[in-house]
Amino acid sequence: MSKKRSLGKKILWAIIAVVIGLLLVAGIIFFLTMKKASDNMAGSNRILSETIREQSSAYLTGESQLRMMELAENKAEIADALFFEFERGVCTAASVAEQIYSHPEEYAARSVPLPDPERDGELTIQVLYSAQTDPEDPAIREELGLIGNVQDVLMSVNASQENMASIYVATESGFMVQADFIPAKKFDESGNLMPMEAKERPWYEGAARAGKPFFTPVTKDAHTPRLAIMCGVPVYCEEQLMGVAGAGMYLDDLEDLIKSVDLGEGSNACILNRRGQVLFSTYEEGTLAAVTDAPDLRLSEDEALAEMTRNAVAGKPGVSMLTLDGVPSYAAFAPMKSVGWSMIVFLSQETVEAPTNRLLVNINEMTERSLQESNRYIRNANVLLLILLGLSVYIALIVSVALSNHVVKPIRQLTEKVGAMQGDDLDFTWETDTGDETQLLATSFQSLTQRMKEYIRENEVITAERERISTELSLATRIQASMLPSIFPPFPERAEFDLYALMDPAREVGGDFYDFFLVDEDHLCMVIADVSGKGIPAALFMMASKIIIQSYAMMGRQPGEILTRTNETICSNNQEEMFVTAWVGILELSTGRLIAANAGHEYPAVKKPDGEFALVKDKHGFVIGGMSGVAYKEYELQLEPGSKVFVYTDGVPEAMGGNDAREMFGTERMLAALNGEPEAPPKQIIARVRGALENFVKDAEQFDDITMLCIEYRGRTEPED
């Protein structure tokens, strides 16, 4: 009883001390934390504002630049589409003209009228002549009748494109077939038809010089105040320039396109040509206003503007920061690839950062209100903490008294029962119902002792079973080893060859096997095989396969027939669906003639006299046991004295290295080991390959059987007199 009271008092005072100590520490930490939080909140507000400004500014700047870049690329693509459609129409006219010139026999002559001023405003076809061209020249009349067949295409293309001013085909001979709406503009004030010197026009000269589609700089239309651009495409016949197809396009849509750019207040846009000049702009004045003879901005004294212009003219997309007429702005530029121009979208820095500034004002106001509320909560929390401290001490005192009596007695009973267990006596029972963790512990201990007794009994059974299996595996290992030839040299009285073989199973018993035996006095049969799977089943299948192959070989069969008959025998009763790869070779000792057949096995490595080992990629048959009705083909190798043959199972090339890359040994490393000392006898050659494998795999676990066989053919020597 005294011990019980002693333990109960210890629990009582320990609980009281812990509760009071924790509450005091928690109260002090809480008070100091709240005071520190109150003191630092103002400073935190400043840091928060700066952080938000930096991060928000960076984010909004990035988003704005992304939107600007997307808008610039979108507008550039729209403009490119306009020019592409325009250029395609001119190319169509040029293609039709080339077809007409190349195959004149397919076209009848068609007349082309002169311009008719009465049809002004109506899309008409007409012919114009150079001042040096005689319309009555028979050659000119014949060519005009021929090329007049292009008029339907010109009318169709012009009618299909809203912004096309005119489209035409001008010839080297000095006339031009044209489709437009202004035939009256072809006459002077006196009513005389004006000549058309098409070959002197920039679109003609540029296309003829370039040999490909050519766009002129932007010019004002000769008959209207509208801006336009011309495109010329050369027309060839048998590599001779016959003329140029051309067209003019009004650029009203480009002006509307840049006016549609709207990213809010402070946004603008412009288009630069390939000379760095502003063609169109939403700026009405200033550096980027569209003016006649606009300066080349690549030469601007503002290095940022000049650098951006150089990049834009070079066809590069991007975003730059620069100051335009005193206004810091971002500029996103994207190329218009068809004409080599660039679309540029501008947005002032003030517009980009305006959301951040508004956000900071709102955050400062909310933080100030939050600080006032926090101070009030801290004062109330301190008062509440003192009340909870006193209440907690009173409750802890009551709970600790009851808890000490409730816990100590069951623990003492449990200790006494556990202490009574000695030696092999593992019987433990618990009848007291405490309804708490003590009862759970006692029940768990009771279950544990029961499981321990069961485990001891099971362990005794398992140990006996393992000893039996170990004995049987050891016996199986010896039986399997005895099945393979293991005495070397195997035929010491035969000087025609030297032979050595090795089989290293991955487990106690393996599925690989080798074999060699004399079929008669002049024929040596060699076999190497690999059974699918590992362990006892593979070993049993191996022994059966070895016996079957040897039986057919001793009947005098050739390698192909040996494999064919072995496959049929195994397939006739292969319920486990196992298979075996095999290589069989029969060496005629008197001549060195080797006849072999391969059933899905690895390629043999052969060394000629004074040469090196190399793989012989023989024709593989299907694996034995995989499918009945397979006929295996043979091949022949002629071995000279000093030749060697090395055969192996896939455990050699597929051995995994101990490095992190988990690389396989491979046939290249195998050949390197073989050719390290190719003139060595077979036993040393196999030892070199085995050593190379061990250095490669290091400490990695062997996962497959390793089997090798090497024979050196020495030839038959005549006995000395």
Secondary structure, DSSP 4 states (H G I P E B T S, - for coil): -HHHHHHHHHHHHHHHHHHHHHHHHHHHHHHHHHHHHHHHHHHHHHHHHHHHHHHHHHHHHHHHHHHHHHHHHHHHHHHHHHHHHHHHHHHHHHHHHHHHHH-GGG------PPP-GGGTTS-EEEEEE-TT--TT-HHHHHHHHHHGGGHHHHHHHHHH-TTEEEEEEEETTSEEEEEES-GGGGB-TTSPBPP--GGGSHHHHHHHHHSS-EEPPPEE-SSSSSEEEEEEEEEEETTEEEEEEEEEEE-HHHHHHHHT--SSTTEEEEEE-TTS-EEEES-SSSTT---TT---GGG-S-HHHHHHHHHHHTT--EEEEEEETTEEEEEEEEEETTTTEEEEEEEEHHHHHHHHHHHHHHHHHHHHHHHHHHHHHHHHHHHHHHHHHHHHHHHHHHHHHHHHHHHHHHHHHHHHHHHH--TT-----------SHHHHHHHHHHHHHHHHHHHHHHHHHHHHHHHHHHHHHHHHHHHHHHHS---SSS-TT--SEEEEEEEE-SSSS-SEEEEEEEEETTEEEEEEEEESS-HHHHHHHHHHHHHHHHHHHHTT--HHHHHHHHHHHHHTT-TT---EEEEEEEEETTTTEEEEEEES-PPPEEE-TTS-EEE--PPPBPPBTS-SS----EEEEEPPTTEEEEEE-TTTTTPBPSSTT--B-HHHHHHHHHTTSTTS-HHHHHHHHHHHHHHHHTTPPP-S-EEEEEEEE--PPPPP-
